[in-house]
Structures are given as structure tokens and as C-alpha cells.
Amino acid sequence: MNYQKALKELREKLIISQQELADLLGVSYNSVNRWENGAYAPTIKVKRKLAQLFKENDIKLEEYDDGRE
């Protein structure tokens, strides 16, 4: 899964900053920044929270599938 583009689209749709998304997910700003830069991927716990946010905001994750994971 390519979280870089999916997270950016989510933030743009919600009109929030990386810090605000971090607060929403209960993680640090650095974590969100690293996910968007492709340095790391979210943990399973965070992926569950993200899945709900993607679903609520009509973002289809299949569009971001890069064959990994």
C-alpha cells in the first residue's frame, strides 16, 4: 500500500495539517511526516484508524495499491 499519496489526499480532503492528522490518530507529527515521505509505514493499530477515516471520506485505497504489504 502506498500511504504517501493516500494520506496526503486524506489530509487535503479534511483540510488539516500533518500535525492535526497526528493528533487525530494519537501519533507524533514526525510519524505522519515519515509516512507521507515514504520513510516508514503506519503500524497495524494506526492502519485500522486510517482505514476508518478513508472509508468515512470516500477514499478508495485500491487506487493506492503498489503491490507491497
Secondary structure, DSSP 8 states (H G I E B T S, - for coil): --HHHHHHHHHHHHT--HHHHHHHHTS-HHHHHHHHTTS----HHHHHHHHHHHHHTT--GGGG--S--
